[in-house]
Amino acid sequence: MTFGPFLLGAIASYVWSRLALHGGLRPWRYALPASVAAVGVALAAFAGDSFPVLLAGVTLAAVGIYAAIPIFWSMVSASLTGAAAASGLALVNTVGSLGGFLAGYATGWLRDATGTYTTPFVVMAVSLAVSGLLAATAYRGHGRRVHPESG
């Protein structure tokens, strides 16, 4: 049962990446799956004892997250050139690693403080939604499509 959400996530990653490759890397190509993931995590947070609702939430989260990851890295790579690309990618990787390290502690702390995992899940859902909103607005004034092969 646990392979289902991640199999669908892998399929979504491949299909969404192919669509972006042919249609250009527009900010909404990241914002949409990040928003889907936010809805999925929020659904899982409030699933309670309902296994079907929890499975639907985890599936939406996996599909959204795995579809967003390659678009995110492609947009970062295509947006930077030369030395800025190396520095920018290193900064993004460092912040991501730090976040991955601290997230476990923050989840435990929030769980201990509230007595439930709902709060850490809500924080994760809000973080995903904010990242989607930031991506949707970050390139608003540029009026151009970012192509991964032109970076």
PEJOFEN-V62401 format. One record per run of one state. SS is the DSSP state (H for helix, E for strand, L for the rest). FROM is the first residue (numbers start at 1). TO is the last residue. If there is no record, write none. Layout:
SS_FROM_TO + SS_FROM_TO
This chain:
L_1_1 + H_2_23 + L_24_24 + E_25_25 + L_26_27 + H_28_45 + L_46_50 + H_51_79 + L_80_81 + H_82_114 + L_115_117 + H_118_138 + L_139_145 + E_146_146 + L_147_147 + H_148_150 + L_151_151
